[in-house]
Amino acid sequence: MQRLKWLFPGFLLCMIMLILAGCSDTKPSWTSFEGALNEKNFPVPKEANKTDRTADNPEMDYVRYALPGIKENQDIPEVYLNEIAAWGWTEETKQSTPSKRVFIKDRKMVQLSVHDGFFTILVPKQQKAAADTSLDIN
């Protein structure tokens, strides 16, 4: 019984530490990327988790990714912008804002919108269909 008195406070302390460690605001490592669900040629961090997708909208196809540590009021990390450029995408600065970036590649458009704790990849469907049709003709 005496040993149980000493084990309980230690156990309680360990549980509190585990809870606090799990709730910490982790930052993405930005080291590993894969293609987005709605545009395979556009990189997203492998650490990002798909939380929502709307493919039945006739005007757009977007995927929402949860990514702890990303903030709307902060710039998109340079390492991510460099990766997007390395995948062949060019930013359309006239259409971009600090929290919404527009990228073009092979007549395809992708909009990257950053929010607190998540981001979305939006692909306009009419533009995508027009680009696909024009590619078939050539």
N, C-alpha and C positions, 0 to 999 in steps of 0.2 A: 504494500500500500504506500509505503514511504517513497518507493521509486516512481510510482505513478504521479505523485505530487511534483516531482522534478521533471518528468517527461512532458506533462501538459503545457507548461509555459514554453518549453523549447519547441514543441510541436506547433503551438499557436504562433510563435515568432516566425517559424519557417513558412507557415501558411500566409502570413501577412506579407512576407518578403516575396513570395511567389506571386501573390495578387498584384503587388506594386510593380513587379517586373513585367507582368503581362499587360499592365495598363500604361506603360511608358510610351511616349510618342516616338516610335522608331522612324528613322529616315530611310528612304530607299537607297540601295547601293548603286543603282544605275550602271551595273556591270554586265547584265545579260538581257537580251531582247528577243522577242519573237513577233511574228506578224499578227496584226489586229484581226479579230474575228470577221469584221466586215470589209477589211482591205488588207489582204495577206502581205502586200508589199509595203505596209506602213508599220514601223516598229513600235512595240509597247514593251515596257519592262516586264520580264518574266515574273517579278514579284507582285505585279498587279493582278487582282482577282476580278473577273467579270461578275457584275452584280445585276445587270439589267441589259436587255437588248430589245430594240423595237425594229423589227424587219417588216411588219405589216403596214407601215406608214407609206403611202404612195409617193411621198416627196423626199423621204430621207431614210437612211439606215444608220442607226447609231447604237453604239455599245458603251455602257458605263462600266468603268473599272475602279474598284476601290484601291487606294494606294496611300496607306498611312504616312503622314509626314509631308505630303504635298499640300501647298497652300495657294489659295487664289490670289492673295495680295503679294506673292513673291514671284519673281521671274521664273520661267521654266528653266531648269538647270542647263547650263551650257553643254554638259556632257550629253544630255538627251537631244538637244538641238543639233549637236554634231553627229549623233547617231542617225537622226532623221535625214540629214544632208548626205551622210555616207550611204544611205539606202536609196539615194537619187532624188530626194524631194527638195523642192525649192520653195522658200517662203514667199507668199504674196503679201508684201508689207503694206500695200495700200488697203487691203481688206483685213489685216490683222490688228488686234488690240493686245494689251499686256496679258489678259487672261484668255483670249481666244486667238489662236494662230491658224492661218490658212496656208495650206501647202498644195503644190501642184506637181504632178509627175505624169508624163505620157497622156496629157489631156484629162487626167483624173484630178479631182479636188478632194481634199480631206481637211476637216476643221477639227482642231484640237482645243477643247475648252477645259480649263483647269478650275477646280473648286476646292474647298477645304476637305481634304481626305479622299477625293476622287477626281477623276477626269473622264471626259467623254471623247470618243472618236466618232465624228459624224461624216457620212458620205451622202451627198445629195444624189438621189436616185435618177432624176431626169438627166442630170449632167453625166452620171455614170453610164446610163443607157445610151446616150448620144455618143459618148466616147467609145463604148463597146461596138456600136453600130458602125461608126466611122473606121474603127480598126478592122472590122470584117471586110469592108469595101476595099481597103488597100491591100 
